[in-house]
Amino acid sequence: MRRRTLLSLASATAAGGALAACGPAVTGEDSGSGAGDASGTVRVGHLPSALFAPLYVADAMGFFEDAGITVELTPLKSGQDGIPMLSNDQLDVMVAGFSAGMFNALDQGLAFKIVGSMGISPGDLENSPTALEVEQSLLDDGTVTSVADLKGRAIGVAGGPGATGGYLLAAMLEEGGLTLNDVEVSNLATPDQQAALENGSVAAATPSAPFSTAIEEAGIASPLAVPAQGTTGTGVIYSETFQGGDLAQPFFTALAQGAQELSADGTQTDEVYEILAETLGQEIDVLKASPMYSYLEDLAPQPDQLESMQAVWIEAGQITYAEPIDVATVVDASFAEGASS
């Protein structure tokens, strides 16, 4: 494998806000000139997570380099943080979760395009990277036997109801005929959800792997529901300027090559696990024990999921407008089509 020098994101995860404030963190060779110009540099905002494996794999395996692209990775605290940076051409690309704030920004006139998808839920209760984990004693004493029994209870979600996690929670609540308005959504960072389950401040939570795996192995909670197969709340967004540039298609094609290196069943090769461990600063054994999302080979955007998100967040009062935006006006599937041709 041709390995490039990758930014270690272990410290970036802990200090993502500080790094983002200080400017882009560079991976690969220094182009010596401004990002997004003819030098082939592309500025990519991302949330350091195995969820965005295609980006890290494409970088480590040299697919961007083969396309003449140098990637600058800028860690973000949330996808919402990157939206104004895209609109102001401080970033060219963002790989992150979608949010109610993203839709509000579109309504307010900020310009960007959704060009691709990222992790797709496998819909497997025993092997899902995101699950509705219910505090174990509530399950053991029969207080909670179905999703419907969570009505009126507090549920921990990273970012709150308007974040990607809020949409995934809504998708899981639907199994019990509930909506976000039927529960109390507590904004809890994923690492804090285990303690909240242990002290009883929440009845359930929606941690992602590897945190969900650790919670289950400790006997603190068990999964009651997972997002249905095909559910996704993350993707690839281009700035309007970058969308029309010469590097837009080569970047996406290289990114899709990274997705094609990933196994459809979520069990990855040692090579992929090594890349993720090096990039994210996580132990390989932890990554191997944790379920992973699947990815479309062409990373095609999923407009039906975007329409569902918008509807969920309008109903939950997280979106400031009442008349839905036509999702077709903000999605560009041409790059996915180009990557598969």
N, C-alpha and C positions, 0 to 999 in steps of 0.2 A: 504494500500500500504506500502510495506517495503521500507522506504526512507533511502538512504545513505547520508552522509554529502557531499554535492556537492560544488565544487569550484564556488564562485560567479564570473561570467564572466562580470559583469557590468564594473568593473575596468579593467579587462583583455582586453575588447574591446577597451578601450581608451588607454591602455598601452601594447598592445599585443606584440609590438616589444621588449619592455623592458623585459617583462616576458619571451619571447622566448630566449632572449639573456642570461637571468639569469638561464635558465634551466627549466626542466619540472615543471608544477604546478600539485600537487598531489590531486587526488580525492580518496575517500575511505580510507581504512586502509593502514597504512604505512607497507610495507612488510619488511623493515629493511635491504634490500639487493638490488643488482643491478637490473635494469629493464631488462625484456626479459629473465630472467633466470628461474630456477626451482621454484622460489617463486611464479610464476604466475602473475608477473607484466608486463603490456603491455603499452608501450609509444605511445600515439596517438597525432599526430599533427592535428589541426583543425582550421577552421575559425569560431569564435563564431557567430552563425547564426541559426535561426529557420530552415533554409534549411537542417541542419544536425540533425534534430529532432530524428531520430532513435538512434543516439549515446547517446544523453542525456536521452532519455526515457529508453533505455536499462540499463544505469548506475543507474538512480534513482529507477527503479523498481527492481533492484537487479539481473538482468539476468547475468551480468558479474560475480557478486559475487557467484551466484549459480554455475557458471562454474569454480570457483576457481581462478578467474582473478581479480587483482587489476588494475584499469586503471589510468594512469598518463596522464592528458590532458595538452598539450603544445599549447597555442594560437599562431597562425601564422598570418602574415599580408596578405599573399597570398599563394596559392598552390605552386607557383614556389619556394618560400622560403624553402618549405619542401622537395623538390626533392633531393638536395645534402645531406640533413640530413638522408633521407631514404637510399640513396646509401652508406653513411658512417656509417650506423647502429647507428645513433644518435636517430632515430625514428624507431619504428617497423611498425606503420600504419599511414597513412595519410587519412583524410576524408576532401576533398576539391574540388575546381574546377580544371578542366584540362586547359592546356594552350599550346600555340605554343612552349613556353620554355620547356615544358615537352617533346614534340616530339623532339626538338633539343637535349635535354639531352640524350634521347634514342639513337639518331644518333651518339652522341659523346661517347657512350659506358657505360653510367651510367645504373646500373642494378636495376630494380624494376618491380613489376607486378601489373597490374590493375585487381582487383578481384571482384569489385562490382560497383553498381550504387547507386546514391542518388536520389535527387528530379527529378521527371518526370513532364514535363509541361502538364497541363490539356487541353491546347488549347482553353480555354474559354475566349473570349474578355472581358466579364463582371466579370470574377473571376479568373484572372491569377496573380500569384505572381510576374511575370516579364512582362512588357509591353513596347511598343514603345510609349512613351508619347510625344505628339506634343504640342508645345506652343499654348495656347488657341486662341490668336488673329489670328494666321495663319490659324486655322481651321474656325474661325468665319467669316473672310473676304473672304474665299474661295481660299486663296493662296495655301493651302495644302488640297486636297480632297482625295488623295490616297498616298500610300507609294511611288509610282513613282515620286511624286512631291517633294520628299526630295532629289532628285539628286543634288549633289554639295553643299548641306547644311551641317552644323556642327551638330554632334550628340554626346552627352555626354555618355561615357561608362566607367564604373569602370575598371581600369586596361588597357584600350586601346584596339586596334584591336586584339592583340594576347592573350587576356585574355578570360576567360569563357564568359564574357559579350560581347566580340567581336563576338564570335561564335553565341550567341543568337541573337545579332543584325543582323548578316548575315542571320540567319534563318528567321527573320522577313522581312528583305529587299527583300528576294527572292519573297515574295508576289507581289512586284512591279517590278520584273525583274531586281533588282539592286544587286550589290555586295558591299563588303567593299571598293573596289576601286572607287565606284561611289559617295561616301560621304566623308566628312572630319570627321574622328573619333577623338574626343577630350577626352583625358584621364582625367576623373573627378571622384573623390571618390563619392560614392552614396549620402552621406549627402550634398555634394556641388552642386548636380545637380539641386535642386530646385532654388537656387539663380541664377544659370546660365540660366535657363529657364526664370526667372523673368527679368533679365537684358538683355536678348536677345543675349547673347554670344553663345548660341546654339539654334537651332530650335527645337530640340527634344532630348530626353534622354531615358535611359533604366534603371530606378531605380527599385529596388526590393521592395517588401512589407516589412515593413509598409510605406516606404518612398513614394512609388507610390500612396498608398491610401491617404496619407496626401496631396500630390500634386494635386490629383484630387479633394479632398474635398475643397481645397483652391481655386479652379477654375483657377489654373495656367496652367494646361495642361489636355489633355484627351487622352486615349489610341486609337491608330490608328491600331495597329497590336499586336499580341502576338505570341510567338513561337508555332508552330504546335503541336498538341497532340503527345506525345511520345518523344519530344525533351528533351535532357538532356545534361548538360555540366559538371556534377560533379560525383564524385564516390569515391571508396575506393581503396587505393593503399597499397600494402605490400612491405616491404623491401625483398630482395631476401633471406636474412637469416631467417627472420620471416616466410616467406612463407613455408619453409621446416621444421618449428618447431612444437612442440606438441600443442602449444596454438593457431595455425592459424585457425583450424576448430572451436574449442570452441568459440573463439572470434567472428568469423563471424556468427556462429549460434545464439549467444546472441544478436549480432547487428541486425540480421534479426528478432529476437523476438521483438526488439524495433520497427521495421518497422511494424510488424503485429499488434501493439497496436494503429496504426494511421489509421484514417478513410480515405477511398479511395476518398471521395468527398472533402477533405480538411477541413471539419468542425470537430474539435477535441473534445474529452471529456474534462470536467473541470479538470480532473486529469492531462491530457497531458498539458493543458494550464498552470496549476500550476507549472508543472515541467519546462516548457520553461521559464516562468516568473521568477522563482527562479534562474534558471541557467544563463539566459541571462540578468537579471536585467531589464526586460521590464514589462510594465503594462499589466495585463491580458486583459483589455478592448481593448488595442491596438492590441494585438495578435489575439483576437477574431474577430476584424474588418478587419484583414488583410488576403488576400487569401494565401493558402499554397499549396505547391507542393504535388503530390501523390507519393507513393513509391511502388515498387514491393515487394511482400511479401517475396521473397527470395533474394531481392537486386541483382539480376543477372546483370552482366556487359552487356553493350550494344555496341558490336563491330561495328555495322553499324553506330552508332553515332560517334564513334571514327574515323572511316574512313571518315565520312563527315567533321568532324573537321579538320582532316589533309588536306583534299582537299581544304577547305575554306582558311586555313592559308598558304598553298603553293601558291594559287592564289593571296593572299593578300601580299605575300612577307614577311610573318612573320616567315616562316620556312626556315632554311638555306640550305636545301637539295632539290633536284629536283625529285629524284626517291622515291616514297612513301615507307614508312616502312610497312612491312606486319603486320597488327594489330594483327593477330592471334598469333604472336610470343611474344606479350607483355600482352595478356589477359589470365587469368586463371579462368574459370567458375566453377571449381570443388568445390569451397567452397560454392557457391550458391546452387549447386546441393546437396551438403552434408547437407546444412541447410534445404532443403525441403524434404529430405528423411526420 
